[in-house]
Amino acid sequence: MSKKTTPRRLLENEAMAMARRLRTGPRKLNLVANLIRGLPAEKALAQLSFSPRRISGEVKRVLMSAIANAENNHNLDVDRLVVAEAYVGKSLTMKRFRPRARGRMARINKPFSRITVVVREREGT
């Protein structure tokens, strides 16, 4: 006896990839996610390749993973993939302390974030 398989959260023509604990704040990561939302996968990869933001390399890796998942796990056509969703969430926060005047301390928060990329095969040619 084994557990029942959980139903698939995505549609049959979708594939997903997620990266957790990316070392940047969610607001900065969301600026990069806005660049690729709704673009064809090929154009989104080109956009991320030439983006000057540091975190865009990590987002490119997640997008390439979603494309590979679509091709290998779900048998979707790579040439017809579109970035359907790209959303960002909070992850953990490192707390650090910095000495200040008169023997006090100031807390510095170093946030982490996560990104989820969903690619969808568009209909037709």
Summary of the structure (lengths in Angstrom):
residues: 125
radius of gyration: 18.4
end to end distance: 44.4
largest distance: 68.5
contacts: 333
relative contact order: 0.26
helix: 34%
strand: 37%
